[in-house]
Amino acid sequence: MIPFASVVDVNQLLEAIIASIVAAITVTTVVCLAIWGAVKYTDFNQAGRGAAAAGALTVSIFGLTVTFGILAFTIYLMVNAPK
């Protein structure tokens, strides 16, 4: 019988698991910021709170920019993966 440790590199497996968890939390947080900013922008704008609406719009644009940046970086990593 082949030992488990010789078939699977446990350190690389744990590294992949940790990276996946961090990536999932990061992407979820950034997308939530974009959605929250867009919703609050609408609320604040309808209530006549221009400064608060501008701040919420800034948060939304930041969230969208970072989301697209993560998407572009992910595609870059997939295309340029070591062979």
C-alpha positions as CSV (number, residue, x, y, z in Angstrom):
1,M,0.0,0.0,0.0
2,I,1.3,3.5,-0.9
3,P,1.5,5.9,2.0
4,F,-0.7,9.0,1.6
5,A,2.1,11.5,2.0
6,S,4.1,10.1,-0.9
7,V,1.1,10.4,-3.3
8,V,0.0,13.9,-2.3
9,D,2.3,16.8,-1.2
10,V,0.5,17.9,1.9
11,N,2.2,21.3,2.0
12,Q,1.0,22.2,-1.5
13,L,-2.4,20.9,-0.7
14,L,-2.7,23.1,2.4
15,E,-1.3,26.0,0.4
16,A,-4.0,25.6,-2.2
17,I,-6.7,25.3,0.4
18,I,-5.6,28.4,2.2
19,A,-5.2,30.4,-1.1
20,S,-8.7,29.3,-2.1
21,I,-10.2,30.4,1.2
22,V,-8.5,33.8,1.0
23,A,-9.5,34.3,-2.6
24,A,-13.1,33.4,-1.9
25,I,-13.3,35.8,1.0
26,T,-11.6,38.6,-0.9
27,V,-13.8,38.3,-4.0
28,T,-17.0,38.1,-1.9
29,T,-16.0,41.2,0.1
30,V,-15.1,43.2,-3.0
31,V,-18.3,42.3,-4.9
32,C,-20.4,43.1,-1.8
33,L,-18.7,46.5,-1.7
34,A,-19.7,47.2,-5.3
35,I,-23.3,46.1,-4.7
36,W,-23.6,48.0,-1.4
37,G,-22.2,51.2,-3.0
38,A,-24.6,51.0,-5.9
39,V,-27.6,50.5,-3.6
40,K,-26.6,53.2,-1.2
41,Y,-25.9,55.6,-4.0
42,T,-29.5,55.2,-5.2
43,D,-30.9,55.6,-1.6
44,F,-28.7,58.6,-0.8
45,N,-29.4,60.3,-4.1
46,Q,-33.1,59.9,-3.8
47,A,-33.0,61.3,-0.3
48,G,-31.1,64.4,-1.5
49,R,-27.8,63.5,0.3
50,G,-25.4,64.4,-2.4
51,A,-22.1,64.0,-0.4
52,A,-23.1,60.6,1.0
53,A,-24.2,59.6,-2.5
54,A,-20.8,60.6,-3.9
55,G,-19.1,58.6,-1.3
56,A,-21.2,55.5,-1.9
57,L,-20.6,55.9,-5.6
58,T,-16.9,56.0,-5.0
59,V,-17.1,52.7,-3.0
60,S,-19.1,51.1,-5.8
61,I,-16.6,52.2,-8.4
62,F,-13.7,50.9,-6.3
63,G,-15.5,47.6,-5.8
64,L,-16.1,47.2,-9.6
65,T,-12.6,48.2,-10.4
66,V,-11.0,45.7,-8.0
67,T,-13.5,43.0,-9.2
68,F,-12.4,43.5,-12.8
69,G,-8.8,43.6,-11.7
70,I,-9.1,40.3,-10.0
71,L,-10.9,38.8,-13.1
72,A,-8.1,40.1,-15.4
73,F,-5.4,38.8,-13.0
74,T,-7.1,35.4,-12.9
75,I,-7.3,35.1,-16.7
76,Y,-3.6,36.2,-16.9
77,L,-2.6,33.4,-14.5
78,M,-4.6,30.8,-16.4
79,V,-3.1,31.8,-19.7
80,N,0.5,32.0,-18.5
81,A,0.4,28.9,-16.3
82,P,3.6,27.0,-16.1
83,K,3.6,23.9,-18.3
